[in-house]
Amino acid sequence: MKALTCVVGWHKWVRRSTPDGTRYLRCSRCGKDGDGNRPHPLAGGA
Ligand SMILES: [Zn+2]
């Protein structure tokens, strides 16, 4: 069961990186991958 915050689209993004150095965002609660192009949900983005 997903956390309610994830259901409503409020994920807990954490910075991750692949072994080749590509950085991306992943939700630490549900495991969703972020595209890295959207404003950080906790940074005041719409
Ligand atoms: Zn999530």
mmCIF file of the protein (N, C-alpha, C, O) and its ligand, coordinates in Angstrom:
data_MODEL
# 
_entry.id   MODEL 
# 
loop_
_entity.id 
_entity.type 
_entity.pdbx_number_of_molecules 
1 polymer     1 
2 non-polymer 1 
# 
_entity_poly.entity_id                      1 
_entity_poly.type                           'polypeptide(L)' 
_entity_poly.nstd_linkage                   no 
_entity_poly.nstd_monomer                   no 
_entity_poly.pdbx_seq_one_letter_code       MKALTCVVGWHKWVRRSTPDGTRYLRCSRCGKDGDGNRPHPLAGGA 
_entity_poly.pdbx_seq_one_letter_code_can   MKALTCVVGWHKWVRRSTPDGTRYLRCSRCGKDGDGNRPHPLAGGA 
_entity_poly.pdbx_strand_id                 A 
# 
loop_
_entity_poly_seq.entity_id 
_entity_poly_seq.num 
_entity_poly_seq.mon_id 
_entity_poly_seq.hetero 
1 1  MET n 
1 2  LYS n 
1 3  ALA n 
1 4  LEU n 
1 5  THR n 
1 6  CYS n 
1 7  VAL n 
1 8  VAL n 
1 9  GLY n 
1 10 TRP n 
1 11 HIS n 
1 12 LYS n 
1 13 TRP n 
1 14 VAL n 
1 15 ARG n 
1 16 ARG n 
1 17 SER n 
1 18 THR n 
1 19 PRO n 
1 20 ASP n 
1 21 GLY n 
1 22 THR n 
1 23 ARG n 
1 24 TYR n 
1 25 LEU n 
1 26 ARG n 
1 27 CYS n 
1 28 SER n 
1 29 ARG n 
1 30 CYS n 
1 31 GLY n 
1 32 LYS n 
1 33 ASP n 
1 34 GLY n 
1 35 ASP n 
1 36 GLY n 
1 37 ASN n 
1 38 ARG n 
1 39 PRO n 
1 40 HIS n 
1 41 PRO n 
1 42 LEU n 
1 43 ALA n 
1 44 GLY n 
1 45 GLY n 
1 46 ALA n 
# 
loop_
_struct_asym.id 
_struct_asym.entity_id 
A 1 
B 2 
# 
loop_
_chem_comp.id 
_chem_comp.type 
_chem_comp.mon_nstd_flag 
ALA 'L-peptide linking' y 
ARG 'L-peptide linking' y 
ASN 'L-peptide linking' y 
ASP 'L-peptide linking' y 
CYS 'L-peptide linking' y 
GLY 'peptide linking'   y 
HIS 'L-peptide linking' y 
LEU 'L-peptide linking' y 
LYS 'L-peptide linking' y 
MET 'L-peptide linking' y 
PRO 'L-peptide linking' y 
SER 'L-peptide linking' y 
THR 'L-peptide linking' y 
TRP 'L-peptide linking' y 
TYR 'L-peptide linking' y 
VAL 'L-peptide linking' y 
ZN  non-polymer         . 
# 
_pdbx_entity_nonpoly.entity_id   2 
_pdbx_entity_nonpoly.name        ? 
_pdbx_entity_nonpoly.comp_id     ZN 
# 
_pdbx_nonpoly_scheme.asym_id         B 
_pdbx_nonpoly_scheme.entity_id       2 
_pdbx_nonpoly_scheme.mon_id          ZN 
_pdbx_nonpoly_scheme.ndb_seq_num     1 
_pdbx_nonpoly_scheme.pdb_seq_num     101 
_pdbx_nonpoly_scheme.auth_seq_num    101 
_pdbx_nonpoly_scheme.pdb_mon_id      ZN 
_pdbx_nonpoly_scheme.auth_mon_id     ZN 
_pdbx_nonpoly_scheme.pdb_strand_id   A 
_pdbx_nonpoly_scheme.pdb_ins_code    . 
# 
loop_
_atom_site.group_PDB 
_atom_site.id 
_atom_site.type_symbol 
_atom_site.label_atom_id 
_atom_site.label_alt_id 
_atom_site.label_comp_id 
_atom_site.label_asym_id 
_atom_site.label_entity_id 
_atom_site.label_seq_id 
_atom_site.pdbx_PDB_ins_code 
_atom_site.Cartn_x 
_atom_site.Cartn_y 
_atom_site.Cartn_z 
_atom_site.occupancy 
_atom_site.B_iso_or_equiv 
_atom_site.pdbx_formal_charge 
_atom_site.auth_seq_id 
_atom_site.auth_comp_id 
_atom_site.auth_asym_id 
_atom_site.auth_atom_id 
_atom_site.pdbx_PDB_model_num 
ATOM   1   N  N  . MET A 1 1  ? 0.842  -1.198 0.000   1.00 0.00 ? 1   MET A N  1 
ATOM   2   C  CA . MET A 1 1  ? 0.000  0.000  0.000   1.00 0.00 ? 1   MET A CA 1 
ATOM   3   C  C  . MET A 1 1  ? 0.873  1.242  0.000   1.00 0.00 ? 1   MET A C  1 
ATOM   4   O  O  . MET A 1 1  ? 1.796  1.374  0.805   1.00 0.00 ? 1   MET A O  1 
ATOM   5   N  N  . LYS A 1 2  ? 0.568  2.142  -0.910  1.00 0.00 ? 2   LYS A N  1 
ATOM   6   C  CA . LYS A 1 2  ? 1.351  3.365  -0.990  1.00 0.00 ? 2   LYS A CA 1 
ATOM   7   C  C  . LYS A 1 2  ? 1.016  4.297  0.161   1.00 0.00 ? 2   LYS A C  1 
ATOM   8   O  O  . LYS A 1 2  ? -0.090 4.286  0.701   1.00 0.00 ? 2   LYS A O  1 
ATOM   9   N  N  . ALA A 1 3  ? 1.995  5.096  0.515   1.00 0.00 ? 3   ALA A N  1 
ATOM   10  C  CA . ALA A 1 3  ? 1.746  6.156  1.482   1.00 0.00 ? 3   ALA A CA 1 
ATOM   11  C  C  . ALA A 1 3  ? 0.781  7.164  0.869   1.00 0.00 ? 3   ALA A C  1 
ATOM   12  O  O  . ALA A 1 3  ? 0.839  7.437  -0.330  1.00 0.00 ? 3   ALA A O  1 
ATOM   13  N  N  . LEU A 1 4  ? -0.089 7.703  1.678   1.00 0.00 ? 4   LEU A N  1 
ATOM   14  C  CA . LEU A 1 4  ? -1.087 8.643  1.175   1.00 0.00 ? 4   LEU A CA 1 
ATOM   15  C  C  . LEU A 1 4  ? -0.429 9.831  0.485   1.00 0.00 ? 4   LEU A C  1 
ATOM   16  O  O  . LEU A 1 4  ? -0.938 10.331 -0.519  1.00 0.00 ? 4   LEU A O  1 
ATOM   17  N  N  . THR A 1 5  ? 0.683  10.275 1.012   1.00 0.00 ? 5   THR A N  1 
ATOM   18  C  CA . THR A 1 5  ? 1.375  11.408 0.399   1.00 0.00 ? 5   THR A CA 1 
ATOM   19  C  C  . THR A 1 5  ? 1.804  11.087 -1.032  1.00 0.00 ? 5   THR A C  1 
ATOM   20  O  O  . THR A 1 5  ? 1.801  11.965 -1.895  1.00 0.00 ? 5   THR A O  1 
ATOM   21  N  N  . CYS A 1 6  ? 2.171  9.838  -1.281  1.00 0.00 ? 6   CYS A N  1 
ATOM   22  C  CA . CYS A 1 6  ? 2.556  9.443  -2.631  1.00 0.00 ? 6   CYS A CA 1 
ATOM   23  C  C  . CYS A 1 6  ? 1.330  9.352  -3.531  1.00 0.00 ? 6   CYS A C  1 
ATOM   24  O  O  . CYS A 1 6  ? 1.403  9.713  -4.706  1.00 0.00 ? 6   CYS A O  1 
ATOM   25  N  N  . VAL A 1 7  ? 0.222  8.882  -3.009  1.00 0.00 ? 7   VAL A N  1 
ATOM   26  C  CA . VAL A 1 7  ? -1.007 8.771  -3.791  1.00 0.00 ? 7   VAL A CA 1 
ATOM   27  C  C  . VAL A 1 7  ? -1.428 10.124 -4.337  1.00 0.00 ? 7   VAL A C  1 
ATOM   28  O  O  . VAL A 1 7  ? -1.913 10.230 -5.464  1.00 0.00 ? 7   VAL A O  1 
ATOM   29  N  N  . VAL A 1 8  ? -1.238 11.150 -3.532  1.00 0.00 ? 8   VAL A N  1 
ATOM   30  C  CA . VAL A 1 8  ? -1.614 12.495 -3.966  1.00 0.00 ? 8   VAL A CA 1 
ATOM   31  C  C  . VAL A 1 8  ? -0.480 13.186 -4.733  1.00 0.00 ? 8   VAL A C  1 
ATOM   32  O  O  . VAL A 1 8  ? -0.599 14.354 -5.104  1.00 0.00 ? 8   VAL A O  1 
ATOM   33  N  N  . GLY A 1 9  ? 0.592  12.478 -4.961  1.00 0.00 ? 9   GLY A N  1 
ATOM   34  C  CA . GLY A 1 9  ? 1.669  13.023 -5.787  1.00 0.00 ? 9   GLY A CA 1 
ATOM   35  C  C  . GLY A 1 9  ? 2.735  13.767 -5.012  1.00 0.00 ? 9   GLY A C  1 
ATOM   36  O  O  . GLY A 1 9  ? 3.586  14.437 -5.597  1.00 0.00 ? 9   GLY A O  1 
ATOM   37  N  N  . TRP A 1 10 ? 2.690  13.652 -3.709  1.00 0.00 ? 10  TRP A N  1 
ATOM   38  C  CA . TRP A 1 10 ? 3.692  14.312 -2.879  1.00 0.00 ? 10  TRP A CA 1 
ATOM   39  C  C  . TRP A 1 10 ? 4.710  13.268 -2.453  1.00 0.00 ? 10  TRP A C  1 
ATOM   40  O  O  . TRP A 1 10 ? 4.601  12.669 -1.383  1.00 0.00 ? 10  TRP A O  1 
ATOM   41  N  N  . HIS A 1 11 ? 5.684  13.065 -3.297  1.00 0.00 ? 11  HIS A N  1 
ATOM   42  C  CA . HIS A 1 11 ? 6.680  12.034 -3.031  1.00 0.00 ? 11  HIS A CA 1 
ATOM   43  C  C  . HIS A 1 11 ? 7.840  12.581 -2.214  1.00 0.00 ? 11  HIS A C  1 
ATOM   44  O  O  . HIS A 1 11 ? 8.082  13.786 -2.145  1.00 0.00 ? 11  HIS A O  1 
ATOM   45  N  N  . LYS A 1 12 ? 8.530  11.660 -1.615  1.00 0.00 ? 12  LYS A N  1 
ATOM   46  C  CA . LYS A 1 12 ? 9.719  12.048 -0.861  1.00 0.00 ? 12  LYS A CA 1 
ATOM   47  C  C  . LYS A 1 12 ? 10.936 11.776 -1.736  1.00 0.00 ? 12  LYS A C  1 
ATOM   48  O  O  . LYS A 1 12 ? 11.520 10.693 -1.685  1.00 0.00 ? 12  LYS A O  1 
ATOM   49  N  N  . TRP A 1 13 ? 11.313 12.769 -2.540  1.00 0.00 ? 13  TRP A N  1 
ATOM   50  C  CA . TRP A 1 13 ? 12.401 12.573 -3.481  1.00 0.00 ? 13  TRP A CA 1 
ATOM   51  C  C  . TRP A 1 13 ? 13.745 12.566 -2.778  1.00 0.00 ? 13  TRP A C  1 
ATOM   52  O  O  . TRP A 1 13 ? 14.023 13.385 -1.902  1.00 0.00 ? 13  TRP A O  1 
ATOM   53  N  N  . VAL A 1 14 ? 14.555 11.629 -3.184  1.00 0.00 ? 14  VAL A N  1 
ATOM   54  C  CA . VAL A 1 14 ? 15.933 11.607 -2.713  1.00 0.00 ? 14  VAL A CA 1 
ATOM   55  C  C  . VAL A 1 14 ? 16.844 11.527 -3.937  1.00 0.00 ? 14  VAL A C  1 
ATOM   56  O  O  . VAL A 1 14 ? 16.486 10.917 -4.945  1.00 0.00 ? 14  VAL A O  1 
ATOM   57  N  N  . ARG A 1 15 ? 17.988 12.128 -3.846  1.00 0.00 ? 15  ARG A N  1 
ATOM   58  C  CA . ARG A 1 15 ? 18.929 12.100 -4.971  1.00 0.00 ? 15  ARG A CA 1 
ATOM   59  C  C  . ARG A 1 15 ? 19.645 10.751 -5.005  1.00 0.00 ? 15  ARG A C  1 
ATOM   60  O  O  . ARG A 1 15 ? 20.171 10.272 -4.000  1.00 0.00 ? 15  ARG A O  1 
ATOM   61  N  N  . ARG A 1 16 ? 19.643 10.172 -6.175  1.00 0.00 ? 16  ARG A N  1 
ATOM   62  C  CA . ARG A 1 16 ? 20.360 8.908  -6.365  1.00 0.00 ? 16  ARG A CA 1 
ATOM   63  C  C  . ARG A 1 16 ? 21.243 9.064  -7.590  1.00 0.00 ? 16  ARG A C  1 
ATOM   64  O  O  . ARG A 1 16 ? 21.088 10.012 -8.360  1.00 0.00 ? 16  ARG A O  1 
ATOM   65  N  N  . SER A 1 17 ? 22.147 8.153  -7.764  1.00 0.00 ? 17  SER A N  1 
ATOM   66  C  CA . SER A 1 17 ? 22.945 8.186  -8.980  1.00 0.00 ? 17  SER A CA 1 
ATOM   67  C  C  . SER A 1 17 ? 23.258 6.767  -9.426  1.00 0.00 ? 17  SER A C  1 
ATOM   68  O  O  . SER A 1 17 ? 23.427 5.867  -8.604  1.00 0.00 ? 17  SER A O  1 
ATOM   69  N  N  . THR A 1 18 ? 23.334 6.583  -10.727 1.00 0.00 ? 18  THR A N  1 
ATOM   70  C  CA . THR A 1 18 ? 23.671 5.286  -11.281 1.00 0.00 ? 18  THR A CA 1 
ATOM   71  C  C  . THR A 1 18 ? 25.184 5.101  -11.223 1.00 0.00 ? 18  THR A C  1 
ATOM   72  O  O  . THR A 1 18 ? 25.916 6.071  -11.031 1.00 0.00 ? 18  THR A O  1 
ATOM   73  N  N  . PRO A 1 19 ? 25.659 3.872  -11.387 1.00 0.00 ? 19  PRO A N  1 
ATOM   74  C  CA . PRO A 1 19 ? 27.110 3.614  -11.360 1.00 0.00 ? 19  PRO A CA 1 
ATOM   75  C  C  . PRO A 1 19 ? 27.881 4.436  -12.388 1.00 0.00 ? 19  PRO A C  1 
ATOM   76  O  O  . PRO A 1 19 ? 29.068 4.703  -12.201 1.00 0.00 ? 19  PRO A O  1 
ATOM   77  N  N  . ASP A 1 20 ? 27.215 4.843  -13.474 1.00 0.00 ? 20  ASP A N  1 
ATOM   78  C  CA . ASP A 1 20 ? 27.932 5.649  -14.477 1.00 0.00 ? 20  ASP A CA 1 
ATOM   79  C  C  . ASP A 1 20 ? 27.823 7.149  -14.208 1.00 0.00 ? 20  ASP A C  1 
ATOM   80  O  O  . ASP A 1 20 ? 28.280 7.968  -15.006 1.00 0.00 ? 20  ASP A O  1 
ATOM   81  N  N  . GLY A 1 21 ? 27.218 7.492  -13.085 1.00 0.00 ? 21  GLY A N  1 
ATOM   82  C  CA . GLY A 1 21 ? 27.228 8.887  -12.662 1.00 0.00 ? 21  GLY A CA 1 
ATOM   83  C  C  . GLY A 1 21 ? 25.991 9.686  -13.016 1.00 0.00 ? 21  GLY A C  1 
ATOM   84  O  O  . GLY A 1 21 ? 25.898 10.866 -12.676 1.00 0.00 ? 21  GLY A O  1 
ATOM   85  N  N  . THR A 1 22 ? 25.035 9.059  -13.699 1.00 0.00 ? 22  THR A N  1 
ATOM   86  C  CA . THR A 1 22 ? 23.811 9.783  -14.019 1.00 0.00 ? 22  THR A CA 1 
ATOM   87  C  C  . THR A 1 22 ? 22.983 9.986  -12.759 1.00 0.00 ? 22  THR A C  1 
ATOM   88  O  O  . THR A 1 22 ? 22.700 9.043  -12.021 1.00 0.00 ? 22  THR A O  1 
ATOM   89  N  N  . ARG A 1 23 ? 22.605 11.221 -12.533 1.00 0.00 ? 23  ARG A N  1 
ATOM   90  C  CA . ARG A 1 23 ? 21.828 11.513 -11.330 1.00 0.00 ? 23  ARG A CA 1 
ATOM   91  C  C  . ARG A 1 23 ? 20.342 11.498 -11.634 1.00 0.00 ? 23  ARG A C  1 
ATOM   92  O  O  . ARG A 1 23 ? 19.903 11.896 -12.713 1.00 0.00 ? 23  ARG A O  1 
ATOM   93  N  N  . TYR A 1 24 ? 19.592 11.036 -10.675 1.00 0.00 ? 24  TYR A N  1 
ATOM   94  C  CA . TYR A 1 24 ? 18.143 11.035 -10.829 1.00 0.00 ? 24  TYR A CA 1 
ATOM   95  C  C  . TYR A 1 24 ? 17.515 11.124 -9.451  1.00 0.00 ? 24  TYR A C  1 
ATOM   96  O  O  . TYR A 1 24 ? 18.195 11.067 -8.426  1.00 0.00 ? 24  TYR A O  1 
ATOM   97  N  N  . LEU A 1 25 ? 16.193 11.266 -9.459  1.00 0.00 ? 25  LEU A N  1 
ATOM   98  C  CA . LEU A 1 25 ? 15.469 11.334 -8.195  1.00 0.00 ? 25  LEU A CA 1 
ATOM   99  C  C  . LEU A 1 25 ? 14.614 10.092 -8.042  1.00 0.00 ? 25  LEU A C  1 
ATOM   100 O  O  . LEU A 1 25 ? 14.070 9.573  -9.016  1.00 0.00 ? 25  LEU A O  1 
ATOM   101 N  N  . ARG A 1 26 ? 14.504 9.627  -6.826  1.00 0.00 ? 26  ARG A N  1 
ATOM   102 C  CA . ARG A 1 26 ? 13.643 8.484  -6.553  1.00 0.00 ? 26  ARG A CA 1 
ATOM   103 C  C  . ARG A 1 26 ? 12.920 8.735  -5.246  1.00 0.00 ? 26  ARG A C  1 
ATOM   104 O  O  . ARG A 1 26 ? 13.489 9.261  -4.290  1.00 0.00 ? 26  ARG A O  1 
ATOM   105 N  N  . CYS A 1 27 ? 11.655 8.348  -5.224  1.00 0.00 ? 27  CYS A N  1 
ATOM   106 C  CA . CYS A 1 27 ? 10.896 8.487  -3.998  1.00 0.00 ? 27  CYS A CA 1 
ATOM   107 C  C  . CYS A 1 27 ? 11.321 7.405  -3.015  1.00 0.00 ? 27  CYS A C  1 
ATOM   108 O  O  . CYS A 1 27 ? 11.302 6.216  -3.332  1.00 0.00 ? 27  CYS A O  1 
ATOM   109 N  N  . SER A 1 28 ? 11.702 7.835  -1.826  1.00 0.00 ? 28  SER A N  1 
ATOM   110 C  CA . SER A 1 28 ? 12.186 6.867  -0.839  1.00 0.00 ? 28  SER A CA 1 
ATOM   111 C  C  . SER A 1 28 ? 11.046 6.092  -0.201  1.00 0.00 ? 28  SER A C  1 
ATOM   112 O  O  . SER A 1 28 ? 11.282 5.101  0.491   1.00 0.00 ? 28  SER A O  1 
ATOM   113 N  N  . ARG A 1 29 ? 9.815  6.531  -0.426  1.00 0.00 ? 29  ARG A N  1 
ATOM   114 C  CA . ARG A 1 29 ? 8.684  5.813  0.155   1.00 0.00 ? 29  ARG A CA 1 
ATOM   115 C  C  . ARG A 1 29 ? 8.117  4.768  -0.787  1.00 0.00 ? 29  ARG A C  1 
ATOM   116 O  O  . ARG A 1 29 ? 7.912  3.621  -0.390  1.00 0.00 ? 29  ARG A O  1 
ATOM   117 N  N  . CYS A 1 30 ? 7.856  5.160  -2.061  1.00 0.00 ? 30  CYS A N  1 
ATOM   118 C  CA . CYS A 1 30 ? 7.192  4.236  -2.971  1.00 0.00 ? 30  CYS A CA 1 
ATOM   119 C  C  . CYS A 1 30 ? 8.116  3.733  -4.076  1.00 0.00 ? 30  CYS A C  1 
ATOM   120 O  O  . CYS A 1 30 ? 7.772  2.797  -4.797  1.00 0.00 ? 30  CYS A O  1 
ATOM   121 N  N  . GLY A 1 31 ? 9.286  4.352  -4.212  1.00 0.00 ? 31  GLY A N  1 
ATOM   122 C  CA . GLY A 1 31 ? 10.236 3.874  -5.197  1.00 0.00 ? 31  GLY A CA 1 
ATOM   123 C  C  . GLY A 1 31 ? 10.038 4.453  -6.591  1.00 0.00 ? 31  GLY A C  1 
ATOM   124 O  O  . GLY A 1 31 ? 10.697 4.027  -7.539  1.00 0.00 ? 31  GLY A O  1 
ATOM   125 N  N  . LYS A 1 32 ? 9.135  5.422  -6.722  1.00 0.00 ? 32  LYS A N  1 
ATOM   126 C  CA . LYS A 1 32 ? 8.898  6.038  -8.019  1.00 0.00 ? 32  LYS A CA 1 
ATOM   127 C  C  . LYS A 1 32 ? 10.117 6.827  -8.467  1.00 0.00 ? 32  LYS A C  1 
ATOM   128 O  O  . LYS A 1 32 ? 10.756 7.525  -7.679  1.00 0.00 ? 32  LYS A O  1 
ATOM   129 N  N  . ASP A 1 33 ? 10.423 6.698  -9.758  1.00 0.00 ? 33  ASP A N  1 
ATOM   130 C  CA . ASP A 1 33 ? 11.515 7.480  -10.308 1.00 0.00 ? 33  ASP A CA 1 
ATOM   131 C  C  . ASP A 1 33 ? 11.026 8.856  -10.735 1.00 0.00 ? 33  ASP A C  1 
ATOM   132 O  O  . ASP A 1 33 ? 9.966  8.992  -11.346 1.00 0.00 ? 33  ASP A O  1 
ATOM   133 N  N  . GLY A 1 34 ? 11.809 9.869  -10.406 1.00 0.00 ? 34  GLY A N  1 
ATOM   134 C  CA . GLY A 1 34 ? 11.491 11.212 -10.863 1.00 0.00 ? 34  GLY A CA 1 
ATOM   135 C  C  . GLY A 1 34 ? 12.203 11.489 -12.173 1.00 0.00 ? 34  GLY A C  1 
ATOM   136 O  O  . GLY A 1 34 ? 13.207 10.849 -12.485 1.00 0.00 ? 34  GLY A O  1 
ATOM   137 N  N  . ASP A 1 35 ? 11.690 12.438 -12.940 1.00 0.00 ? 35  ASP A N  1 
ATOM   138 C  CA . ASP A 1 35 ? 12.328 12.744 -14.215 1.00 0.00 ? 35  ASP A CA 1 
ATOM   139 C  C  . ASP A 1 35 ? 13.414 13.803 -14.076 1.00 0.00 ? 35  ASP A C  1 
ATOM   140 O  O  . ASP A 1 35 ? 14.154 14.068 -15.023 1.00 0.00 ? 35  ASP A O  1 
ATOM   141 N  N  . GLY A 1 36 ? 13.508 14.408 -12.892 1.00 0.00 ? 36  GLY A N  1 
ATOM   142 C  CA . GLY A 1 36 ? 14.567 15.362 -12.653 1.00 0.00 ? 36  GLY A CA 1 
ATOM   143 C  C  . GLY A 1 36 ? 14.323 16.730 -13.270 1.00 0.00 ? 36  GLY A C  1 
ATOM   144 O  O  . GLY A 1 36 ? 15.112 17.651 -13.058 1.00 0.00 ? 36  GLY A O  1 
ATOM   145 N  N  . ASN A 1 37 ? 13.250 16.878 -14.027 1.00 0.00 ? 37  ASN A N  1 
ATOM   146 C  CA . ASN A 1 37 ? 12.974 18.142 -14.705 1.00 0.00 ? 37  ASN A CA 1 
ATOM   147 C  C  . ASN A 1 37 ? 11.885 18.949 -14.023 1.00 0.00 ? 37  ASN A C  1 
ATOM   148 O  O  . ASN A 1 37 ? 11.707 20.134 -14.305 1.00 0.00 ? 37  ASN A O  1 
ATOM   149 N  N  . ARG A 1 38 ? 11.175 18.317 -13.146 1.00 0.00 ? 38  ARG A N  1 
ATOM   150 C  CA . ARG A 1 38 ? 10.095 19.019 -12.465 1.00 0.00 ? 38  ARG A CA 1 
ATOM   151 C  C  . ARG A 1 38 ? 10.632 19.713 -11.219 1.00 0.00 ? 38  ARG A C  1 
ATOM   152 O  O  . ARG A 1 38 ? 11.613 19.263 -10.627 1.00 0.00 ? 38  ARG A O  1 
ATOM   153 N  N  . PRO A 1 39 ? 9.995  20.800 -10.825 1.00 0.00 ? 39  PRO A N  1 
ATOM   154 C  CA . PRO A 1 39 ? 10.407 21.470 -9.590  1.00 0.00 ? 39  PRO A CA 1 
ATOM   155 C  C  . PRO A 1 39 ? 10.302 20.519 -8.415  1.00 0.00 ? 39  PRO A C  1 
ATOM   156 O  O  . PRO A 1 39 ? 9.386  19.701 -8.338  1.00 0.00 ? 39  PRO A O  1 
ATOM   157 N  N  . HIS A 1 40 ? 11.236 20.635 -7.517  1.00 0.00 ? 40  HIS A N  1 
ATOM   158 C  CA . HIS A 1 40 ? 11.178 19.792 -6.341  1.00 0.00 ? 40  HIS A CA 1 
ATOM   159 C  C  . HIS A 1 40 ? 9.905  20.096 -5.551  1.00 0.00 ? 40  HIS A C  1 
ATOM   160 O  O  . HIS A 1 40 ? 9.622  21.257 -5.253  1.00 0.00 ? 40  HIS A O  1 
ATOM   161 N  N  . PRO A 1 41 ? 9.143  19.068 -5.216  1.00 0.00 ? 41  PRO A N  1 
ATOM   162 C  CA . PRO A 1 41 ? 7.860  19.292 -4.546  1.00 0.00 ? 41  PRO A CA 1 
ATOM   163 C  C  . PRO A 1 41 ? 7.981  19.979 -3.200  1.00 0.00 ? 41  PRO A C  1 
ATOM   164 O  O  . PRO A 1 41 ? 7.022  20.579 -2.714  1.00 0.00 ? 41  PRO A O  1 
ATOM   165 N  N  . LEU A 1 42 ? 9.140  19.894 -2.606  1.00 0.00 ? 42  LEU A N  1 
ATOM   166 C  CA . LEU A 1 42 ? 9.321  20.530 -1.310  1.00 0.00 ? 42  LEU A CA 1 
ATOM   167 C  C  . LEU A 1 42 ? 9.995  21.891 -1.440  1.00 0.00 ? 42  LEU A C  1 
ATOM   168 O  O  . LEU A 1 42 ? 10.299 22.534 -0.435  1.00 0.00 ? 42  LEU A O  1 
ATOM   169 N  N  . ALA A 1 43 ? 10.228 22.328 -2.668  1.00 0.00 ? 43  ALA A N  1 
ATOM   170 C  CA . ALA A 1 43 ? 10.930 23.581 -2.888  1.00 0.00 ? 43  ALA A CA 1 
ATOM   171 C  C  . ALA A 1 43 ? 9.979  24.696 -3.281  1.00 0.00 ? 43  ALA A C  1 
ATOM   172 O  O  . ALA A 1 43 ? 10.420 25.759 -3.720  1.00 0.00 ? 43  ALA A O  1 
ATOM   173 N  N  . GLY A 1 44 ? 8.686  24.469 -3.132  1.00 0.00 ? 44  GLY A N  1 
ATOM   174 C  CA . GLY A 1 44 ? 7.723  25.513 -3.406  1.00 0.00 ? 44  GLY A CA 1 
ATOM   175 C  C  . GLY A 1 44 ? 7.204  25.520 -4.839  1.00 0.00 ? 44  GLY A C  1 
ATOM   176 O  O  . GLY A 1 44 ? 6.523  26.459 -5.250  1.00 0.00 ? 44  GLY A O  1 
ATOM   177 N  N  . GLY A 1 45 ? 7.527  24.463 -5.607  1.00 0.00 ? 45  GLY A N  1 
ATOM   178 C  CA . GLY A 1 45 ? 7.040  24.389 -6.974  1.00 0.00 ? 45  GLY A CA 1 
ATOM   179 C  C  . GLY A 1 45 ? 5.539  24.122 -7.006  1.00 0.00 ? 45  GLY A C  1 
ATOM   180 O  O  . GLY A 1 45 ? 4.978  23.558 -6.066  1.00 0.00 ? 45  GLY A O  1 
ATOM   181 N  N  . ALA A 1 46 ? 4.908  24.527 -8.080  1.00 0.00 ? 46  ALA A N  1 
ATOM   182 C  CA . ALA A 1 46 ? 3.465  24.379 -8.189  1.00 0.00 ? 46  ALA A CA 1 
ATOM   183 C  C  . ALA A 1 46 ? 3.067  22.918 -8.259  1.00 0.00 ? 46  ALA A C  1 
ATOM   184 O  O  . ALA A 1 46 ? 1.881  22.605 -8.354  1.00 0.00 ? 46  ALA A O  1 
HETATM 185 ZN ZN . ZN  B 2 .  ? 6.331  8.221  -3.605  1.00 0.00 2 101 ZN  A ZN 1 
# 
